[in-house]
Amino acid sequence: MAVSTHGKHFSEIRDIAMTTTKPDTHKTLDSGISLDIDGMTCASCANRIQKKLNKVEGVVAEVNYATEKATVQAPRGMSADDLIAVVQKAGYGARRTAPETPRVDRADVIKPRMLLAFALATPVVAVSMVPAWQFAGWQWAALVLTAVIVFWCGRSFHAATWANLRHGTTTMDTLVTMGTFAAFGWSVVAMVFGHAGQIGMTHEFSFALGRSDPMGNVYFEAAAAIIAFLLLGRWIEARSKKEAGAAVRALMEVGAKEAVVLRDGVEERIPAGELSLNDLIVVRPGEKVAADGEVVEGHSAVDASVITGESLPVEVSPGSALVGGSVNTTGRLVVRATAVGSATQVAQIARLVEEAQTGKANAQRIADRVTTFFVPAVIGIAILTFLLHWGFGSGITFALTAGIAVLIIACPCALGLATPSALLVGTGRGAQMGTIIRGPQSLEKARGITTIVLDKTGTLTTGNMSVLSVEPADGFDERELLAVAAAVESGSEHPIAHAVVTHAVEKGHRSAASASGFTGVPGKGVTAQVVLDGGEPHEVGVGSRVLMDDMGVGVESTAGVASDVIGSEVFVARDGRFLGRVVVGDQLKPTAKRAIARLKELGLKPVLLTGDNLAAAKRVAAEVGISEVRAGVLPQGKAEAIEELRAGNHSVAMVGDGVNDAAALATADLGIAMGAGTDAAIAASDITLMRDDLLSVVDAVRLSRATDSTIKSNLVWAFGYNVLAIPIAALGMLTPMIAGAAMAFSSVFVMLNSLRLKGFREEKRDV
């Protein structure tokens, strides 16, 4: 089945969705301005920029440290340049996001400085730790090497500190600069004004703090190791961010760079960016479809995995809808462009995923508020630690190094990375599977869902009419019944007629009969003259029970025909005799039963909500294992049914096809739209499933829970680390070097924990 857009329904669905109340729904930032931010080094930087932007009247901004982007809703008349000026006044760089302009890889920028820092820090630490290696004048060599590390390798920390101090604020970089300058500066003072610079001086090294002569010791190893470890942490963090965002970058890069257009019968190759609506695009085997479009000529199999996550190609023919970025695998196609550039589905999905990664969970907002006063508090604790240890006789060496350790170990990077790192990986993995999560609010809602409401047609069932049963009357066989029915129905465009003809062809009975002299009976059926196997023509009627009554054909007394009807009945009579009936209806999706069982295992109560009749709804519910059924419900009534469930203390997720379920999707606590990328789904849902498979609902719930759980574990670690580490450092139980390593690897732990989501496994599709 080809990917479908259903664009003609969008305006109607959007109106329904926007006028339906949905508690705590996400903000749509589609009309906002996206900025790339330069110069952020920690979560405090992001909070500062966000605070400055939000002080501008009418501006609502979200700044994400992990993606290094600001997403801003600005009042009419305010330009991107105005917002960029605000960011620059705060001491940072900014530019309007441009997809065609690649971002500088921060990992590549950091790597040379990190490698040099370790190359120089290794001998400094080694000679400082092992007295036997302390050659004559070793401390002066350590001074030179450490100066290069502190002032060149670590210059980004100090530049950020200075920029922030000029604006009257502090960040994590302030702690790093104060700690390293204190360790380096005190060592220089001890060498110049004390006896630490004497040739032949040696001292022991310990991982624990000691109470030695303050003017006879140097702490170059602490300053050097701190910078080296922090740069290593920053490099791993940058690499992890790049890896985590790979899925979204892949989405944005899948489009074709060029397209062959057909103009006045002549093929012309042009850049894809020059395509216009209604252009005819020629797509040969192996080429990408350069825009969303509709096939007007040709038959082929198309790989649409870029959108659906489904690896198997789908057959397309004239009238089939295609999504830009799909790969044509076999025949030549001519495609009419229906959406180009930023209006294509891939571009919209990439934007939605990026916006999701910009959002913040409620728990992260608390963490952000903490970081705004965290750095000044840590500076105060470090000063207090120094004064108390010195005042109680621990000695200035012990007091100074304890204060430095507090400054270093308390850096709140892990807090700032907790949510965005998990969102980067989780939403990226979802995009790979065709699951578009709209943001952290959606993840938090998914965690608390207790009831999941499912539409029937197009959700549990295929939405396509097919023959459910063929029931010949006594004295007739299936072949004869199907051949006669198909011959008459071949003249109709009705979906039921199409299902009967298709079934007859599949069974090999279509060619056994021919019909002529068709006469339609409005609302009842059709009559025709039918010749079977080259014999005499017969008067045949195919249609409803009412048509049979009009023809004087008795149906109820015919053996083999049940009275409890599920589906649409097609009765067939020939020359006044009843031949039997064909029951046509919608079929279950292959994975529906298994998906419902898995949802139950996840602790969710399934409810079937449909506009179909009660008998058909109960049959479907019984087949898949749903006990609660609400049938005969109109689209607006579905929203009311959702409200009733929510009023009963249920946290409700609604799964629909995104077309006639828009009001219910918007009303539910969590809207999950299935519809192969419909505009309606994007407009009304919290989670959009591009793959037309009910197991994708299970995947979406599991991925949402896994991502939310990762965010929570990240925050617990980050808070717990600082709560435990600061008192340990303040008690003098850590050297600054060990504190620097611990701080760096706390951020690395958060990133590595988030990257575990890349291994999220989909439900197996083999049934």
Protein Blocks (a to p, Z undefined) as FASTA:
>chain_A
ZZdfklmmmmmmmmmmmmpccehiacdfklmccdddehiabfklmmmmmmmmmmpghiac
dddfklopacddddehiafklmmmmmmmnopacddddfklccddfklmmmmmmmmmmmmm
mmmmmmmmmmklmcghklmmmmmmmmmmmmmmmmmmmmmmmmmmmnopacfklmmmmmmm
mmmmmmmmmmmmmmmlpghiacdddfbdcdddfklcccklmmmmmmmmmmmmmmmmmmmm
mmmmmmmmmmmmmpcfbdcddeehiacdddfklpcehiacdddehiacfbdcddfbdcdd
ddfklmnopabdcdddehiacdehiacfkbccddddfbgcjlpmklmmmmmmmmmmmpcc
fklmmmmmmmmmmmmmmmmmmmmmmmmmmmnonojklmmmmmmmmmmmmpcklmmmmmmm
mmmmmmmmmmmnopacfbjklmmmmmmpcbdcddfehplmnoiacdfbdcddehiafklm
mmmmmmmmmmpcbfklmmmmmmmmmnopmmmpccehiacdehkbccddddeehiacdddd
dddfklmmmnopafklpghiafbdgdjdddddeehiafbdcdddddddfklmmmmmmmmm
nopacddddfbdfklmmmmmmmnopabdcehiafklmmmmmmmmmmnopacddddehlmm
mmmmmmpmbdcddeehpaklmmmmmbdcfbdcfklmmmmmmmmmmmmmmmmmmmmmmmmm
mmmmmmmmmnopacfklmmmmmmmmmmmmmmmmmmmmmpccddfbZZ
